[in-house]
Amino acid sequence: MAFDQPSLKGRALRLLSGREYSRAELERKLQRFEEEPGSLALALDDLLAKGFISEQRVVESVVNRRSAKLGAQRIRQELQAKGLDPQMVSDAVTALRGTELARAQVVWLKKYGVAPEDAAAAARQMRFLAARGFSGDAIRRVVKGCADDLLVGDED
């Protein structure tokens, strides 16, 4: 019976109650439930007009949830996969690059906390940070210990 199935808008609201979704993500998730061509677009347009769907909130949510553990490049990939406006993604990534070194150091300290004993250990630590999307410069500075001044402060 038709009453047993929630509407497209109802399904979208149920998804949005858990976390922020971009319009493109909702389209992918709800496409299989669309019975009349164009009805999904109309439902999403209505939710967008009412402020239930917001690309800015999606960007902020991803950055807030993921920036403590991931580098700017990995976050860029996640935002792009959500089908967000390229300029919004670029702006968010640019803002993240300013804290890249400090965030990489925190992640490295939590996982390793000690300087590598040899080249193999250094390579392993570098691969760990690279897999999380940190920049090559930040990785080198953290693993080689050039970023110690972030933790210790200027002792001059």
Sequence and secondary structure as in RCSB ss.txt:
>XXXX:A:sequence
MAFDQPSLKGRALRLLSGREYSRAELERKLQRFEEEPGSLALALDDLLAKGFISEQRVVESVVNRRSAKLGAQRI
RQELQAKGLDPQMVSDAVTALRGTELARAQVVWLKKYGVAPEDAAAAARQMRFLAARGFSGDAIRRVVKGCADDL
LVGDED
>XXXX:A:secstr
 GGGS  HHHHHHHHHHHS   HHHHHHHHGGG  STTHHHHHHHHHHHTTS  HHHHHHHHHHHHTTTS HHHH
HHHHHHTT  HHHHHHHHHHHHTTHHHHHHHHHHHHT S  SSHHHHHHHHHHHHHTT  HHHHHHHHTTTTHHH
HH    
